[in-house]
Amino acid sequence: MDSMSPIWSGYYSQLDPGRRWQLLQENLREGEDDGADAYRQRLFSLRYMEEGKDEPSVDRFLWAFVNLVQVYSSSRFLKRSGRKEVQQFLEKSGFPEAEPYGEAGREALYWEIRNAAKRYFKTCTGSEYRRTLFGLLGPGAADQKRQMCKEVWMMTLGLEKRLGMSQELELWTKAVHDEYYLTDPRAQEKLQELSRSMERG
């Protein structure tokens, strides 16, 4: 699952929704269907498209990264509603729809999550991110990396443990972690250290 067909490498590395739409159409016309082409189209529609519009105008996966951190924070005392919100995200984002497509469907979903994670991490390292969202002064690079590590833990392992949703979030967690590990040579080590600290605390 950590490797992909060469024909799809450009599509999953591209962050601009409009350009991704173009690449998707090109690949569907020119490439051989691996069994998940219809599901890729479905994922794109669920992630980006709004009714009545012919071009991508939103990014629901990107919003989920921000929202799931808030779900973790609020679910300390509202576990039932937190679990419901996570389940709704998974269903509306097409996660259960991967199963009929077998391994090809799981891989398509995995790489779509990684693409969204890549876009999210790029946003997190921007100088305007924290100031824009939270009214704070932009932190230094070290502070940004610590905060990003914490958010990754909250939206993956933290949610899994707090809501008892390890199975439901398994693919999400793997994809987010795999992309996060590319952001820093010590990213995996830092996440493991934080995880141990959170489990003790």
N, C-alpha and C positions, 0 to 999 in steps of 0.2 A: 504493500500500500504506500510505501515511501517513495516509489518511483512511478512515473506516469508515461503514457504513450507520447512520443515526441510531437505528434500532431496537436496535442492539447497543452503542451508546455507554455506556449505563448499566451493561450487563453487564461490559464490559471495564474500566470505571473503578472498579467495586466490588471491594473487597479482602476482604470477609468471605465465606468459603466458603459459609456457610448462605444468605446473601442472594443470592449469585451463583447458587446452585442454584434458588432461587425465580425469579429473573429469567430464567434459562435456560428453565425450564418455561413461563413466560409468553410468552417470545419464540417458542418452538417452536409454541405454540398459536395465537398471534395474528399472527405475522409470516409473510411469504412466504419460502419456502425459496430461498436463493440457490445451493443446490447443496452446501452444506457443513454443513447442520444435523446430519446424522448424525455427521459428524466432530467437531463441537463437543461433542456428547454423549460421544463416545469420549474426547476430550481431557479433559473434566471427570472422567470415571470414572478414567482413568489417573492424573490428577493428585491426586485427593482421596479416592477411595473405597477401602474395604477390604472384603474378603469377609465377608459376614455382617452388614454394617452398612448401614442405609438412609439415613444422612446422612453428609456429608463429615466426615472425622476426621483427615486428614493433609494435608500439602502437599508432594508430592514435588518439584515444580518449585522451591519455596523452598529445600528441602534441597539441591538440585543447585547452587544458587548458592554455598553454603558448601562443598560437596564439591569442586566443580570448581577452586576456588582451591587446595585441598589436592592435587588431582590434578596441577595445574601444578607445585607445589613438589616433589612426590615423583617426578615423571616426568623430572626432570633426569637421573637414572641408570636409571630404569625406564620407558623410552619405550614399550616394547611393552605392558606392563601398563597404562600410562596411556591409551594409545590404545584398548585393549580396554575400559577402564572408561568412557571417553567414548562409545564406540560402544554399549555396553550402555545407558547413559543415554538416548541418542537413540532407540534401538529401544523401550525400555520406556516412553518418554514419547510414543510415537506419531508421531515426526518422519517416518519413511518412509511412514506411512499417509496423509500429506497429498497425495502425488502423484496418486492416482486422482481427487482432487477438484479438480485443476487450480488455477487462480489463486485461486478461492474457498477452497480448502483451505490454500494457502500463507498467505493473509491471516488465516484463522482461527488458524493456528499462530503467526503473527507477533504478533497481538494477545494471544494467550494468554501468550506469552513476555513481552511488555511488561507485562501485568498482574502476572505473577510478579516481574518486575524492579522494578516500582513498589512492591510489598509488601516486597521485599528492601531497597530503598533507604530505605524508611520505617523499617525495623528498624535499619539501619546508623546512622541519625541519632539513634536513641534513646539516652538517657543510660545505660541498663543494658546495652547490647549488648556492648561490649568487656569490661566487668567480668564479665558473666555467662559469656561464652564462654571468655575467656582469663585470668580472674583478675587483670586489670589495673585500675588506676584509670581511670575514664571520662575519655577525652581531650577536649580542647576542640574546638570546631566546626571549626577549621582542620585539626587533626590528623585528625579524622574524615573530612573531605573528601579529604585526601591519601591516607588509607588506602583509602577507597572507590574513588578513582581507580585506585589500584594494583591493587585486587582486580578491578575491571572489566577492566583490561588483562590481568591474569593469566588470567581465565576466558574471554577472547575472543581477542584478538590473540596473547597469549602462548601459549595452547594451540594455536592455529592453526599458529603458526610451529614450536613445539617438537615437535609431534606430526605435522606435515604434514597437517593436516585442515582446510585453508581451505575446501574445497568442502563438506565435511560440516557445518561450523559456520557457514556463510555467513549463513543466516537467523537463527540464534541471535545471532551477533555484531551484525548490523544492529539487531535488536529491542532487545538490551541497550543498545547505544550510543544509539539513538534515545530510549529512556526515561531513560538517564543524563544526556543533554544537557539534560533539563528540570530537573535537580536544582540547577543553578547556571548563571548567565549565562556563566561562563567554562569550563564543564565540557568542551566540545569542544576548546577551546584547551589546557586542562590535559592532556587525554588525548593529544592530538597531541604535546605537549612530552614527556610521559612516554614515549610510544612511541619517539620519536627517541632519548631518553636510553637506553632499554633496548636498542635496536638497536645503539647505539654501545658499550654496556657489556658 
